[in-house]
Amino acid sequence: MIRRRLAGGGCLLALLVSTLVVSAQPRATEPPATASRAPGLDPAARAEAERNALEGQRAFEAGDYATAVERLGAAHEVLEVPTVGLRYARALEKVKRLVEAEAVYAEVVAYDASWMPDAYRSGQEQAQGEARTERAALRARIPALTVDLEGTMSSEDEAAITITVDGETVAHEKWSAIPVNPGVHRVRATRGEETLADAEITAVEGEKTTVPLSLAATPPPASGEAPRPGASEPPVLDAKRRSSPLRKGLIYGSLGVGAVGVAAGAITGILLLTKKRQLDDGGCHESDGRNVCPRDQDDERDAYNALRPVSTVGFVVGAVGLGVGTTLLVTQRRADEPGVQARVGLGSVTIEGRF
């Protein structure tokens, strides 16, 4: 809605602001005079708006577009005349706020200047004509985003989804062409409090960009049922999740200890057989469970007796290690997962498996 805050003798202010922007080419001239009266406005508010309009014009001509946006925006909010609105829209363009600039151009074009006296109306209508032309050229430069929801869903499911761009909700009918300013934007798809997908996209001036959002194929919760945490991502237990690093360490550590134990037992067993043969050849024999040997075979006998427990301990440790490791492996293994198998032979241990 356009508010008329200038009337009758207050049209002098229209003459003021018409001199600000009527020319499409800014000139570094002395600032125009301000109006002394503007009926319908509080005098203090009027003076502040006039000051903002003048300072905004100077900032624009000096290339300080951020200040121009701030000052002209404040003046436009109060004065609402086409000339000030036109300069404000131009300043917004300069700082790449194209969407906002297009909206201000539209306001300027829609202003009703017919109530103004002829002497002042022509300048305002000229500003409106320039705004109409510049708006048409600007619209081709505004980037647009097209939301592409990937995944099978019913129309009811899609209706339950909300799309936001930089936190602002976008109406469903605009998903195919969302006007945005050039730069980086965050696009998010939600259902209630649940975030289904989001993407960061860079919009380029004058280009249309498709934003693919891959949605989880899960139905919305039943009426009155709160969404379950993680409902959009069903749990997946793969081999890596099931087998923690600690469990893997225990499995392969036990198998390794078992293999070393069996190997030690087998090697010492072979040495024992060799020693026994040597003792027999040297005249040793068993008597009451003890090896009785000639005096010159005492050292060989002692070495033989020292090796006997080593072999036994090796086989015991090997059996326990292989047993524990195999048990842990079997309890976590599936038919389609890697498998390990240990083969024990005299003096050798072989581990085979699928990895």
ZILIN-V774272 format. One record per residue. N is the residue number from 1. SS is DSSP state (alpha for helix, beta for strand, coil for the rest). PHI is phi in degrees with one decimal (NA if undefined). OMEGA is omega as a letter, one per 40 degrees, with the letter a starting at -180 (NA if undefined). Layout:
# ZILIN-V774272
n->(N & N)
ss->(SS & SS)
phi->(PHI & PHI)
omega->(OMEGA & OMEGA)
This chain:
# ZILIN-V774272
n->(1 & 2 & 3 & 4 & 5 & 6 & 7 & 8 & 9 & 10 & 11 & 12 & 13 & 14 & 15 & 16 & 17 & 18 & 19 & 20 & 21 & 22 & 23 & 24 & 25 & 26 & 27 & 28 & 29 & 30 & 31 & 32 & 33 & 34 & 35 & 36 & 37 & 38 & 39 & 40 & 41 & 42 & 43 & 44 & 45 & 46 & 47 & 48 & 49 & 50 & 51 & 52 & 53 & 54 & 55 & 56 & 57 & 58 & 59 & 60 & 61 & 62 & 63 & 64 & 65 & 66 & 67 & 68 & 69 & 70 & 71 & 72 & 73 & 74 & 75 & 76 & 77 & 78 & 79 & 80 & 81 & 82 & 83 & 84 & 85 & 86 & 87 & 88 & 89 & 90 & 91 & 92 & 93 & 94 & 95 & 96 & 97 & 98 & 99 & 100 & 101 & 102 & 103 & 104 & 105 & 106 & 107 & 108 & 109 & 110 & 111 & 112 & 113 & 114 & 115 & 116 & 117 & 118 & 119 & 120 & 121 & 122 & 123 & 124 & 125 & 126 & 127 & 128 & 129 & 130 & 131 & 132 & 133 & 134 & 135 & 136 & 137 & 138 & 139 & 140 & 141 & 142 & 143 & 144 & 145 & 146 & 147 & 148 & 149 & 150 & 151 & 152 & 153 & 154 & 155 & 156 & 157 & 158 & 159 & 160 & 161 & 162 & 163 & 164 & 165 & 166 & 167 & 168 & 169 & 170 & 171 & 172 & 173 & 174 & 175 & 176 & 177 & 178 & 179 & 180 & 181 & 182 & 183 & 184 & 185 & 186 & 187 & 188 & 189 & 190 & 191 & 192 & 193 & 194 & 195 & 196 & 197 & 198 & 199 & 200 & 201 & 202 & 203 & 204 & 205 & 206 & 207 & 208 & 209 & 210 & 211 & 212 & 213 & 214 & 215 & 216 & 217 & 218 & 219 & 220 & 221 & 222 & 223 & 224 & 225 & 226 & 227 & 228 & 229 & 230 & 231 & 232 & 233 & 234 & 235 & 236 & 237 & 238 & 239 & 240 & 241 & 242 & 243 & 244 & 245 & 246 & 247 & 248 & 249 & 250 & 251 & 252 & 253 & 254 & 255 & 256 & 257 & 258 & 259 & 260 & 261 & 262 & 263 & 264 & 265 & 266 & 267 & 268 & 269 & 270 & 271 & 272 & 273 & 274 & 275 & 276 & 277 & 278 & 279 & 280 & 281 & 282 & 283 & 284 & 285 & 286 & 287 & 288 & 289 & 290 & 291 & 292 & 293 & 294 & 295 & 296 & 297 & 298 & 299 & 300 & 301 & 302 & 303 & 304 & 305 & 306 & 307 & 308 & 309 & 310 & 311 & 312 & 313 & 314 & 315 & 316 & 317 & 318 & 319 & 320 & 321 & 322 & 323 & 324 & 325 & 326 & 327 & 328 & 329 & 330 & 331 & 332 & 333 & 334 & 335 & 336 & 337 & 338 & 339 & 340 & 341 & 342 & 343 & 344 & 345 & 346 & 347 & 348 & 349 & 350 & 351 & 352 & 353 & 354 & 355)
ss->(coil & coil & coil & coil & coil & coil & coil & alpha & alpha & alpha & alpha & alpha & alpha & alpha & alpha & alpha & alpha & alpha & alpha & alpha & alpha & coil & coil & coil & coil & coil & coil & coil & coil & coil & coil & coil & coil & coil & coil & coil & coil & coil & coil & coil & coil & coil & alpha & alpha & alpha & alpha & alpha & alpha & alpha & alpha & alpha & alpha & alpha & alpha & alpha & alpha & alpha & alpha & alpha & alpha & alpha & coil & coil & coil & alpha & alpha & alpha & alpha & alpha & alpha & alpha & alpha & alpha & alpha & alpha & alpha & alpha & alpha & alpha & coil & coil & alpha & alpha & alpha & alpha & alpha & alpha & alpha & alpha & alpha & alpha & alpha & alpha & alpha & coil & coil & coil & alpha & alpha & alpha & alpha & alpha & alpha & alpha & alpha & alpha & alpha & alpha & alpha & alpha & coil & coil & coil & coil & coil & coil & coil & alpha & alpha & alpha & alpha & alpha & alpha & alpha & alpha & alpha & alpha & alpha & alpha & alpha & alpha & alpha & alpha & alpha & alpha & alpha & alpha & alpha & alpha & coil & coil & coil & beta & beta & beta & beta & beta & beta & beta & beta & coil & coil & coil & coil & alpha & alpha & alpha & alpha & alpha & coil & coil & beta & beta & beta & beta & coil & coil & beta & beta & beta & coil & alpha & alpha & alpha & coil & coil & coil & beta & beta & beta & coil & coil & beta & beta & beta & beta & beta & beta & beta & beta & beta & coil & coil & beta & beta & beta & beta & beta & beta & beta & beta & beta & beta & coil & coil & coil & coil & beta & beta & beta & beta & beta & beta & beta & coil & coil & coil & coil & coil & coil & coil & coil & coil & coil & coil & coil & coil & coil & coil & coil & coil & coil & coil & coil & coil & coil & coil & coil & alpha & alpha & alpha & alpha & coil & coil & alpha & alpha & alpha & alpha & alpha & alpha & alpha & alpha & alpha & alpha & alpha & alpha & alpha & alpha & alpha & alpha & alpha & alpha & alpha & alpha & alpha & alpha & alpha & alpha & alpha & alpha & alpha & alpha & alpha & alpha & alpha & alpha & alpha & alpha & alpha & alpha & alpha & coil & coil & coil & beta & beta & beta & coil & coil & beta & beta & beta & coil & coil & alpha & alpha & alpha & alpha & alpha & alpha & alpha & alpha & alpha & alpha & alpha & alpha & alpha & alpha & alpha & alpha & alpha & alpha & alpha & alpha & alpha & alpha & alpha & alpha & alpha & alpha & alpha & alpha & alpha & alpha & alpha & alpha & alpha & alpha & alpha & alpha & alpha & alpha & coil & coil & coil & coil & coil & coil & beta & beta & beta & beta & beta & beta & beta & coil & coil & beta & beta & beta & beta & beta & beta & beta & coil)
phi->(NA & -102.9 & -96.7 & -93.3 & -104.3 & -122.1 & -153.5 & 54.3 & -62.6 & -72.3 & -65.6 & -60.7 & -67.5 & -62.9 & -64.7 & -58.8 & -72.4 & -67.2 & -76.7 & -71.5 & -135.5 & -54.6 & -78.0 & -71.3 & -106.9 & -62.1 & -122.1 & -84.0 & -107.4 & -64.1 & -61.9 & -66.1 & -69.8 & -99.8 & -78.4 & -91.4 & -138.9 & -144.7 & -55.7 & 97.0 & -114.3 & -62.5 & -54.7 & -66.7 & -65.1 & -62.7 & -63.8 & -64.7 & -65.2 & -63.2 & -64.7 & -63.3 & -62.8 & -67.7 & -66.5 & -64.3 & -63.9 & -62.0 & -63.0 & -62.6 & -68.7 & -86.7 & 84.0 & -90.5 & -73.3 & -64.6 & -66.7 & -59.9 & -61.4 & -64.3 & -71.7 & -68.0 & -63.7 & -65.5 & -67.4 & -62.0 & -62.8 & -94.6 & -80.2 & 51.8 & -124.2 & -55.9 & -65.3 & -69.1 & -60.4 & -62.1 & -66.4 & -62.0 & -61.8 & -64.2 & -64.8 & -61.1 & -58.9 & -62.5 & -96.6 & 66.3 & -93.4 & -69.4 & -63.8 & -66.6 & -61.9 & -62.4 & -66.1 & -69.2 & -55.3 & -62.0 & -61.3 & -61.6 & -62.4 & -82.9 & -58.0 & -99.4 & -98.7 & -67.7 & -76.8 & -77.5 & -60.7 & -55.6 & -62.1 & -106.2 & -66.0 & -60.9 & -65.0 & -69.3 & -67.1 & -63.4 & -62.2 & -64.5 & -63.4 & -65.1 & -62.8 & -61.7 & -66.5 & -70.3 & -64.9 & -61.3 & -69.7 & -68.7 & -58.3 & -73.8 & -95.3 & -75.0 & -64.1 & -137.6 & -110.7 & -115.9 & -83.2 & -116.2 & -81.8 & -95.1 & 130.9 & -81.6 & -154.5 & -82.6 & -63.0 & -67.4 & -62.5 & -65.5 & -66.1 & -84.1 & -91.8 & -113.5 & -107.5 & -123.9 & -121.4 & 54.9 & 86.6 & -97.9 & -68.4 & -109.9 & -60.9 & -55.4 & -69.0 & -102.6 & -60.8 & -80.5 & -158.4 & -96.3 & -71.5 & -139.9 & -80.1 & -59.3 & 129.8 & -89.6 & -135.9 & -106.7 & -109.7 & -134.2 & -110.8 & -131.4 & -136.1 & 66.7 & -92.0 & -94.7 & -86.6 & -89.9 & -165.8 & -149.4 & -150.9 & -106.4 & -131.7 & -105.4 & -89.0 & -109.8 & -55.5 & 81.5 & -117.3 & -103.8 & -124.0 & -87.7 & -110.9 & -77.6 & -122.2 & -87.6 & -98.5 & -68.6 & -83.0 & -123.6 & -72.4 & -66.0 & -65.1 & -63.0 & -57.1 & 84.9 & -98.0 & -69.9 & -62.7 & -80.3 & -57.8 & 76.6 & -63.1 & -79.5 & -131.2 & -58.2 & -64.1 & -122.9 & -108.0 & -97.2 & -60.6 & -67.3 & -71.9 & -66.5 & -104.1 & -73.2 & -56.7 & -64.3 & -65.6 & -60.4 & -61.7 & -65.3 & -62.6 & -75.2 & -66.7 & -63.9 & -62.9 & -66.3 & -61.5 & -61.3 & -64.8 & -64.6 & -61.3 & -64.0 & -62.6 & -63.8 & -63.3 & -67.7 & -66.6 & -66.5 & -62.7 & -64.2 & -64.2 & -63.0 & -61.3 & -65.5 & -63.1 & -62.8 & -64.8 & -65.9 & -65.2 & -62.3 & -67.3 & -88.3 & 99.9 & -80.4 & -151.5 & -89.7 & -143.5 & 55.7 & 79.0 & -120.3 & -84.0 & -105.2 & -131.2 & -58.4 & -58.7 & -74.2 & -107.2 & -61.5 & -63.1 & -65.4 & -65.7 & -62.7 & -64.0 & -63.2 & -63.7 & -70.9 & -78.1 & -59.9 & -69.2 & -61.0 & -63.5 & -63.5 & -61.5 & -59.4 & -65.9 & -65.4 & -60.8 & -62.4 & -64.8 & -65.4 & -61.0 & -65.3 & -65.8 & -65.1 & -61.8 & -65.6 & -62.9 & -61.9 & -67.2 & -67.4 & -68.7 & -108.9 & -94.0 & -110.2 & -63.7 & -96.5 & -100.1 & -57.1 & -126.5 & -129.4 & -136.7 & -105.1 & -118.0 & -111.8 & -131.2 & -67.9 & 78.5 & -152.9 & -133.4 & -120.0 & -112.1 & -119.5 & -174.9 & -109.2 & -126.6)
omega->(a & a & i & i & i & a & i & a & i & i & i & i & i & i & i & a & i & i & a & a & a & a & i & i & a & i & i & a & i & a & a & i & i & a & a & a & i & a & i & i & i & a & a & i & i & a & i & i & i & i & i & i & a & i & i & i & a & a & i & a & i & a & i & a & i & i & i & i & a & a & a & i & i & i & a & a & a & a & i & i & a & a & i & i & i & i & i & i & i & i & i & i & a & a & i & i & a & a & i & i & i & i & i & i & a & i & a & a & a & i & i & a & a & a & a & i & a & a & a & a & a & i & i & i & i & i & i & i & i & i & i & a & a & i & a & i & a & a & i & a & a & i & i & i & i & a & i & i & a & a & a & i & i & i & i & i & a & a & a & a & i & i & i & i & a & i & a & a & i & i & a & a & a & a & a & a & a & i & i & i & i & i & a & a & i & i & a & i & a & i & a & i & a & i & a & a & i & a & i & a & i & i & a & a & i & a & i & a & i & i & i & i & a & a & i & a & i & a & i & a & i & a & i & a & a & i & i & i & i & a & a & a & a & a & i & i & i & a & a & i & a & a & a & i & i & a & i & i & i & a & a & i & i & i & i & i & i & a & i & i & i & i & i & i & a & a & i & i & i & i & i & i & i & i & a & i & i & i & i & i & a & i & i & i & a & i & a & i & i & i & i & a & i & a & a & i & a & a & i & i & a & i & i & a & a & a & a & i & i & i & a & i & i & i & i & i & i & a & i & a & i & i & a & a & a & i & i & a & a & a & i & a & i & a & a & a & i & a & i & a & a & i & a & i & a & i & i & i & i & i & i & i & i & a & NA)
